[in-house]
Amino acid sequence: MQDFVEHPMRRALNDELHARKFNDFEGTGRFIRYVYFMQGHDLGLLAKVNQMLTKLGLPEMGADEKFIRHDLASYALRVERHTEFMSLSLIDRDDKPCRYPTTQAFDEAAFPHLPFEDIAAFGHPLFHAMWLEIQTMPKSLPDAQQMQDYLGGRAIAASQVSAKGAHLYCNFDIDDAGYSRMVLLNDQIASHRMGRFIQRAIELETYRLLALLSLPKVKAHAPDLDQIEATLRSATNALADMHRASDSDGQTTEADRLLSQLTALAAQLEQIHSQTSYRFAASAAYQDIVTARLAAMNTSRLDGFQSIRGFLDKRMMPAMQTATAFAARMERLSQRIAQAGQLQRSQTELVLQKQNRDLLVSMNKRTSAQLRLQQTVEGLSIAAVTYYAVSLVGYLAGGAPLAEWGLEKTLIQALSVPVIAFLAWQNIKRVSRALASRPPQD
């Protein structure tokens, strides 16, 4: 045999498939399961389980163990650790075949060998408890009223199961002792199949209740979604009014307010999503398990009773659909908030573009005015330079012997005016071109 270098998770993942094997169940008896929702208290609950095991003289359950089974003299004890819950099960077999009806069913006092008191002393909140009685099929089948009296509860659901090899009756309720009651009247299910069927029936009842954990989340946060939806509707209306308005300054102020409001709504919705998303996903997974267990039990109609599948479809599925609708509503609100935010940003861009357009028009007007002023100043500058230059020419001509040359001072000044004005104009244009050709400075 070769020495393989194994992945560290190989053995653990492979053993997971064999972790919760259910042994064969021979004859009649009862299966009692207690379910404890851990909510982060795994080790604390494990310590209480180990205290009970020690008291019974059994080895403790390790921190890494997911499943243990101990076969005692008169019953078997199973402990299973799941992601969110831990279950403790008692498997009790009868020495003699037990036929329906029996007065000892669902009575703790009738089974003093089972550790009911030790389990009651746990102190950890009990999430669910179920008691399944496995009895022999009677010659005369019970009717709905007889089974109602036997199981109690507010409604009874029953079906033929395992290819009509047995009848399963459930009350899906909680009796005075805290148990949800089930009765399995066996006719043809063999012992090697009975163990698997019991496990499916117990898991059906376990996951049925676990799947409904999302419903309190819906009830707690539904008013928050109503408030978010109303605020979003108001913000959307304000966005439409802002689009029709013409006051740019008012639009800018309103856009800032809407942006802050939409951001707050998105944060509030994200908080609700973070508080509910895991529970909704877990409930959907538990619902799938319930559906799978129903399919594996191969149920068919039992005359005179509402079927188990029909009962769950009528009573459980609406609650699950409510949770699904709530999750879909959150998703739609998230999309609407994102769309409103996009519209608000588009509206803000339009407002900014309008303001930039008005600013550019205003700057163009100021530039035109500055250009006209500059042209006026240039004209005045040429006139002023020409005036002073002509005066200087007059001073220079006054010192020259103009009479000898046959010239007059006034004539010389007059002839210098166009020349000086042209030179001044050329000089100003040269300076302007030089300034215009300079690269812009940062």
C-alpha positions as CSV (number, residue, x, y, z in Angstrom):
1,M,0.0,0.0,0.0
2,Q,1.3,3.4,-1.0
3,D,1.7,6.2,1.6
4,F,-0.4,9.0,0.1
5,V,0.0,12.5,1.2
6,E,-3.6,13.3,2.0
7,H,-5.5,16.6,2.0
8,P,-6.2,17.5,5.7
9,M,-10.0,17.6,5.1
10,R,-10.3,14.3,3.2
11,R,-11.0,12.1,6.2
12,A,-13.4,14.6,7.8
13,L,-15.4,15.1,4.6
14,N,-15.6,11.3,4.0
15,D,-16.6,10.6,7.6
16,E,-19.4,13.1,7.3
17,L,-21.3,10.7,5.1
18,H,-21.3,8.1,7.9
19,A,-21.6,10.4,10.9
20,R,-25.3,9.9,11.6
21,K,-26.1,6.3,10.7
22,F,-29.4,5.1,12.1
23,N,-29.4,1.6,13.3
24,D,-32.0,-1.0,12.5
25,F,-35.2,-0.8,14.6
26,E,-36.8,-4.1,15.5
27,G,-40.4,-4.4,16.7
28,T,-42.2,-1.6,18.5
29,G,-41.2,1.2,20.9
30,R,-40.7,4.9,20.8
31,F,-38.3,7.5,19.5
32,I,-38.0,10.7,21.6
33,R,-36.0,13.6,20.4
34,Y,-35.1,16.9,22.1
35,V,-33.8,19.8,19.9
36,Y,-31.8,22.7,21.4
37,F,-31.1,25.7,19.3
38,M,-27.5,26.7,20.1
39,Q,-27.2,30.3,19.0
40,G,-23.5,30.4,19.7
41,H,-23.7,28.3,22.9
42,D,-22.4,25.1,21.5
43,L,-19.7,24.5,24.2
44,G,-22.0,25.4,27.0
45,L,-24.7,23.0,25.9
46,L,-22.1,20.3,25.3
47,A,-20.9,20.7,28.9
48,K,-24.5,20.1,30.1
49,V,-24.8,17.0,27.9
50,N,-21.4,15.7,29.2
51,Q,-22.7,16.2,32.8
52,M,-25.6,14.0,32.0
53,L,-23.4,11.4,30.3
54,T,-21.1,11.3,33.3
55,K,-24.1,10.9,35.6
56,L,-25.2,7.9,33.5
57,G,-21.7,6.4,33.6
58,L,-21.0,7.1,29.9
59,P,-17.9,8.6,28.3
60,E,-18.1,12.3,27.5
61,M,-18.6,13.7,24.0
62,G,-15.5,15.3,22.6
63,A,-15.4,18.9,21.4
64,D,-14.8,17.7,17.8
65,E,-17.3,14.9,17.8
66,K,-20.5,15.5,15.8
67,F,-22.4,12.3,16.7
68,I,-22.4,9.7,19.5
69,R,-24.6,6.7,20.3
70,H,-24.6,4.7,23.4
71,D,-26.6,1.4,23.7
72,L,-27.6,1.0,27.4
73,A,-29.4,-1.9,28.9
74,S,-32.9,-0.8,28.2
75,Y,-32.6,2.0,25.7
76,A,-30.2,3.8,23.3
77,L,-29.0,7.4,23.6
78,R,-28.0,9.5,20.6
79,V,-26.5,13.0,20.6
80,E,-26.1,14.9,17.3
81,R,-24.5,18.3,16.7
82,H,-25.6,20.3,13.7
83,T,-24.7,23.7,12.4
84,E,-27.4,25.5,14.4
85,F,-28.8,23.0,16.8
86,M,-28.0,20.0,18.9
87,S,-30.3,17.0,19.4
88,L,-30.6,14.4,22.1
89,S,-32.6,11.3,21.3
90,L,-33.9,8.3,23.3
91,I,-34.6,5.1,21.4
92,D,-36.7,2.7,23.5
93,R,-37.8,-0.7,22.3
94,D,-40.7,-2.7,23.8
95,D,-40.2,-6.3,24.9
96,K,-43.6,-7.3,23.6
97,P,-45.4,-6.1,20.5
98,C,-47.3,-2.9,21.3
99,R,-50.6,-2.5,19.5
100,Y,-52.7,0.6,19.1
101,P,-54.2,1.9,21.3
102,T,-52.1,1.9,24.5
103,T,-52.7,4.0,27.6
104,Q,-48.9,4.3,28.2
105,A,-48.1,6.3,25.0
106,F,-46.7,9.8,25.6
107,D,-46.6,9.4,29.4
108,E,-43.2,10.0,30.9
109,A,-44.2,8.3,34.1
110,A,-44.8,5.0,32.3
111,F,-41.1,4.8,31.3
112,P,-39.1,5.4,34.5
113,H,-36.0,3.9,33.0
114,L,-35.6,6.8,30.6
115,P,-33.6,9.9,31.9
116,F,-36.4,12.4,31.6
117,E,-35.4,14.2,34.8
118,D,-31.8,14.6,33.8
119,I,-32.8,16.1,30.4
120,A,-35.3,18.4,32.1
121,A,-32.4,19.7,34.4
122,F,-30.4,20.9,31.4
123,G,-31.5,24.5,31.9
124,H,-30.9,25.3,28.2
125,P,-34.0,26.5,26.4
126,L,-35.8,23.7,24.6
127,F,-36.5,24.5,20.9
128,H,-38.6,21.4,20.1
129,A,-39.4,17.9,21.5
130,M,-41.1,15.1,19.6
131,W,-42.4,11.7,20.7
132,L,-42.9,9.1,18.0
133,E,-44.7,5.9,19.1
134,I,-44.0,2.8,16.9
135,Q,-46.9,0.3,17.2
136,T,-48.3,-2.7,15.4
137,M,-51.0,-2.1,12.8
138,P,-54.4,-3.0,14.4
139,K,-57.0,-5.1,12.7
140,S,-59.5,-2.2,13.0
141,L,-58.0,1.1,11.8
142,P,-58.7,4.2,13.9
143,D,-60.9,6.9,12.4
144,A,-60.1,10.6,12.6
145,Q,-61.9,11.2,16.0
146,Q,-60.2,8.2,17.6
147,M,-56.8,9.4,16.6
148,Q,-57.7,13.0,17.6
149,D,-58.5,11.7,21.1
150,Y,-55.3,9.6,21.1
151,L,-52.9,12.2,19.9
152,G,-54.6,15.4,21.0
153,G,-53.7,18.7,19.4
154,R,-55.7,21.0,17.2
155,A,-55.5,19.0,13.9
156,I,-54.4,15.5,12.8
157,A,-52.7,14.7,9.5
158,A,-52.0,11.2,8.4
159,S,-50.7,9.3,5.3
160,Q,-49.9,5.9,4.2
161,V,-46.1,5.7,4.0
162,S,-43.3,3.5,2.6
163,A,-45.4,2.1,-0.3
164,K,-48.4,1.6,2.0
165,G,-46.3,-0.4,4.4
166,A,-47.4,1.7,7.4
167,H,-49.5,4.6,8.5
168,L,-48.0,7.7,10.0
169,Y,-50.2,10.1,12.2
170,C,-49.0,13.5,13.3
171,N,-50.6,16.3,15.3
172,F,-48.0,18.9,14.5
173,D,-48.8,20.5,17.9
174,I,-47.3,20.7,21.4
175,D,-49.0,18.8,24.2
176,D,-49.1,19.7,27.9
177,A,-45.8,17.9,28.5
178,G,-44.1,19.8,25.7
179,Y,-44.0,17.1,23.0
180,S,-45.2,17.0,19.4
181,R,-46.8,13.6,19.0
182,M,-46.6,11.1,16.2
183,V,-47.8,7.5,15.8
184,L,-46.5,5.0,13.3
185,L,-48.6,1.9,12.8
186,N,-46.3,-0.6,11.2
187,D,-47.5,-3.4,9.0
188,Q,-44.8,-4.3,6.5
189,I,-41.7,-2.2,7.1
190,A,-38.7,-4.4,7.8
191,S,-36.3,-3.6,10.6
192,H,-33.5,-2.5,8.3
193,R,-35.9,0.0,6.6
194,M,-37.6,1.0,9.8
195,G,-34.5,2.8,11.2
196,R,-34.2,4.9,8.1
197,F,-37.9,5.7,8.0
198,I,-38.0,6.8,11.7
199,Q,-35.1,9.1,11.0
200,R,-36.9,10.7,8.1
201,A,-40.1,11.1,10.1
202,I,-38.2,12.7,13.0
203,E,-36.2,15.0,10.7
204,L,-39.4,16.0,8.9
205,E,-40.8,17.3,12.3
206,T,-37.5,18.8,13.3
207,Y,-36.8,20.8,10.1
208,R,-40.5,21.8,9.8
209,L,-40.1,24.0,12.9
210,L,-36.6,25.1,12.0
211,A,-37.8,26.3,8.6
212,L,-40.3,28.6,10.3
213,L,-37.6,30.6,12.2
214,S,-37.6,33.1,9.3
215,L,-41.2,34.1,10.1
216,P,-40.4,36.2,13.3
217,K,-37.8,38.0,11.2
218,V,-40.4,39.0,8.7
219,K,-42.8,40.2,11.4
220,A,-40.1,42.2,13.1
221,H,-38.8,44.0,10.0
222,A,-42.0,44.3,7.9
223,P,-42.8,47.8,9.5
224,D,-39.2,48.9,8.7
225,L,-39.7,48.0,5.0
226,D,-43.1,49.8,5.0
227,Q,-41.3,52.9,6.3
228,I,-38.5,52.6,3.8
229,E,-40.9,52.2,1.0
230,A,-43.0,55.2,2.0
231,T,-39.8,57.4,2.3
232,L,-38.6,56.1,-1.0
233,R,-42.0,57.0,-2.6
234,S,-41.7,60.5,-1.2
235,A,-38.2,60.9,-2.4
236,T,-39.1,59.7,-5.9
237,N,-42.0,62.3,-6.0
238,A,-39.6,65.0,-4.9
239,L,-37.2,64.0,-7.6
240,A,-40.0,64.3,-10.2
241,D,-40.9,67.7,-8.9
242,M,-37.3,68.8,-8.9
243,H,-37.1,67.7,-12.6
244,R,-40.0,70.0,-13.4
245,A,-38.6,73.0,-11.4
246,S,-36.6,75.8,-13.0
247,D,-34.9,77.2,-10.0
248,S,-31.3,75.9,-10.3
249,D,-30.3,77.1,-6.8
250,G,-33.3,75.4,-5.3
251,Q,-32.6,72.2,-7.3
252,T,-29.1,72.0,-6.0
253,T,-30.3,72.3,-2.4
254,E,-33.0,69.7,-3.0
255,A,-30.6,67.3,-4.7
256,D,-28.3,67.4,-1.7
257,R,-31.2,66.6,0.6
258,L,-32.4,63.7,-1.6
259,L,-28.9,62.3,-1.9
260,S,-28.6,62.2,1.9
261,Q,-32.1,60.7,2.2
262,L,-31.4,57.9,-0.3
263,T,-28.0,57.1,1.3
264,A,-29.8,56.7,4.7
265,L,-32.4,54.4,3.1
266,A,-29.7,52.3,1.5
267,A,-27.9,52.0,4.8
268,Q,-31.0,51.0,6.7
269,L,-32.0,48.4,4.1
270,E,-28.5,46.9,4.1
271,Q,-28.7,46.6,7.9
272,I,-32.0,44.7,7.6
273,H,-30.5,42.5,4.9
274,S,-27.5,41.7,7.1
275,Q,-29.8,40.7,10.0
276,T,-32.1,38.5,7.9
277,S,-30.2,37.1,4.9
278,Y,-28.6,34.1,6.8
279,R,-31.9,33.2,8.4
280,F,-33.8,33.3,5.1
281,A,-31.1,31.2,3.4
282,A,-31.2,28.7,6.3
283,S,-35.0,28.5,6.2
284,A,-34.9,27.8,2.5
285,A,-32.4,25.0,3.1
286,Y,-34.6,23.5,5.8
287,Q,-37.7,23.7,3.6
288,D,-35.8,21.8,0.9
289,I,-35.0,19.1,3.5
290,V,-38.6,18.9,4.6
291,T,-39.6,18.4,0.9
292,A,-36.9,15.8,0.4
293,R,-38.0,13.8,3.5
294,L,-41.6,13.9,2.4
295,A,-40.6,12.5,-1.0
296,A,-38.4,9.8,0.5
297,M,-41.2,8.7,2.8
298,N,-43.3,7.8,-0.3
299,T,-46.6,9.1,1.2
300,S,-50.1,8.4,-0.2
301,R,-53.6,9.4,0.9
302,L,-55.2,7.7,3.9
303,D,-59.0,7.8,3.8
304,G,-60.6,10.0,6.4
305,F,-57.5,12.1,7.1
306,Q,-55.9,15.2,5.7
307,S,-52.6,14.1,4.2
308,I,-49.3,15.1,5.8
309,R,-48.2,16.7,2.6
310,G,-51.5,18.5,2.2
311,F,-51.4,19.8,5.8
312,L,-47.8,21.2,5.4
313,D,-48.7,22.7,2.1
314,K,-51.7,24.5,3.6
315,R,-50.2,25.5,7.0
316,M,-46.4,25.7,6.5
317,M,-45.9,26.8,2.9
318,P,-47.7,30.2,3.3
319,A,-45.3,31.1,6.0
320,M,-42.3,30.1,3.9
321,Q,-43.8,32.0,0.9
322,T,-44.1,35.0,3.2
323,A,-40.4,34.9,4.0
324,T,-39.6,34.4,0.3
325,A,-41.8,37.4,-0.6
326,F,-40.1,39.5,2.1
327,A,-36.7,38.7,0.7
328,A,-37.8,39.5,-2.8
329,R,-39.3,42.8,-1.5
330,M,-36.0,43.7,0.0
331,E,-34.3,43.0,-3.3
332,R,-36.8,45.2,-5.2
333,L,-36.4,48.0,-2.7
334,S,-32.7,47.8,-3.1
335,Q,-33.0,48.1,-6.9
336,R,-35.5,51.0,-6.6
337,I,-33.2,52.9,-4.2
338,A,-30.3,52.3,-6.7
339,Q,-32.4,53.5,-9.6
340,A,-33.6,56.6,-7.6
341,G,-30.0,57.3,-6.8
342,Q,-29.0,57.1,-10.4
343,L,-31.9,59.4,-11.4
344,Q,-30.9,61.8,-8.7
345,R,-27.3,61.8,-9.9
346,S,-28.5,62.4,-13.5
347,Q,-30.7,65.3,-12.3
348,T,-27.7,66.7,-10.4
349,E,-25.6,66.5,-13.6
350,L,-28.3,68.3,-15.5
351,V,-28.5,71.1,-12.9
352,L,-24.7,71.4,-13.0
353,Q,-24.6,71.5,-16.8
354,K,-27.3,74.2,-16.8
355,Q,-25.3,76.2,-14.2
356,N,-22.1,75.7,-16.3
357,R,-24.0,76.9,-19.4
358,D,-25.2,80.0,-17.6
359,L,-21.8,80.6,-16.3
360,L,-20.2,80.3,-19.7
361,V,-22.8,82.7,-21.2
362,S,-22.1,85.2,-18.4
363,M,-18.3,84.8,-18.9
364,N,-18.8,85.3,-22.7
365,K,-20.7,88.5,-22.1
366,R,-18.1,89.8,-19.7
367,T,-15.4,88.9,-22.2
368,S,-17.1,90.8,-25.0
369,A,-17.5,93.8,-22.7
370,Q,-13.8,93.5,-21.7
371,L,-12.9,93.3,-25.4
372,R,-14.9,96.4,-26.2
373,L,-13.4,98.2,-23.2
374,Q,-9.9,97.1,-24.3
375,Q,-10.5,98.4,-27.8
376,T,-11.7,101.7,-26.4
377,V,-8.7,101.9,-24.1
378,E,-6.4,101.1,-27.0
379,G,-8.0,103.9,-29.1
380,L,-7.6,106.3,-26.2
381,S,-4.1,105.2,-25.7
382,I,-3.2,105.9,-29.3
383,A,-4.8,109.3,-29.1
384,A,-3.0,110.1,-25.9
385,V,0.4,108.9,-27.2
386,T,-0.2,110.8,-30.5
387,Y,-1.1,114.0,-28.6
388,Y,2.0,113.9,-26.4
389,A,4.3,112.9,-29.3
390,V,2.9,115.8,-31.5
391,S,3.6,118.1,-28.6
392,L,7.2,116.9,-28.4
393,V,7.5,117.5,-32.2
394,G,6.3,121.0,-31.6
395,Y,8.9,121.6,-29.0
396,L,11.6,120.2,-31.3
397,A,10.3,122.3,-34.2
398,G,10.3,125.4,-32.0
399,G,14.1,125.2,-31.7
400,A,14.8,124.9,-35.4
401,P,15.2,127.9,-37.9
402,L,11.9,127.2,-39.6
403,A,11.6,130.7,-41.1
404,E,14.9,130.3,-42.9
405,W,13.6,127.0,-44.3
406,G,10.2,128.5,-45.3
407,L,8.3,126.1,-42.9
408,E,5.8,126.7,-40.1
409,K,5.6,124.9,-36.7
410,T,1.9,124.2,-37.0
411,L,2.4,122.5,-40.4
412,I,5.1,120.2,-39.1
413,Q,2.9,119.1,-36.2
414,A,0.0,118.5,-38.5
415,L,2.1,116.4,-40.8
416,S,3.5,114.3,-37.8
417,V,0.1,113.4,-36.5
418,P,-0.7,110.5,-38.9
419,V,2.8,109.2,-38.7
420,I,2.9,109.1,-34.9
421,A,-0.6,107.7,-34.7
422,F,0.3,104.8,-37.1
423,L,3.5,104.0,-35.2
424,A,1.6,104.0,-31.9
425,W,-1.1,101.7,-33.3
426,Q,1.6,99.3,-34.7
427,N,3.4,99.2,-31.4
428,I,0.2,98.4,-29.4
429,K,-0.7,95.6,-31.8
430,R,2.8,94.1,-31.5
431,V,2.5,94.1,-27.7
432,S,-1.0,92.5,-27.9
433,R,0.2,89.7,-30.3
434,A,3.2,89.0,-28.0
435,L,1.0,88.7,-25.0
436,A,-1.4,86.4,-26.9
437,S,1.4,84.1,-28.1
438,R,2.7,83.5,-24.6
439,P,1.9,80.0,-23.2
440,P,-0.5,79.9,-20.3
441,Q,1.0,79.8,-16.8
442,D,-0.2,77.3,-14.2
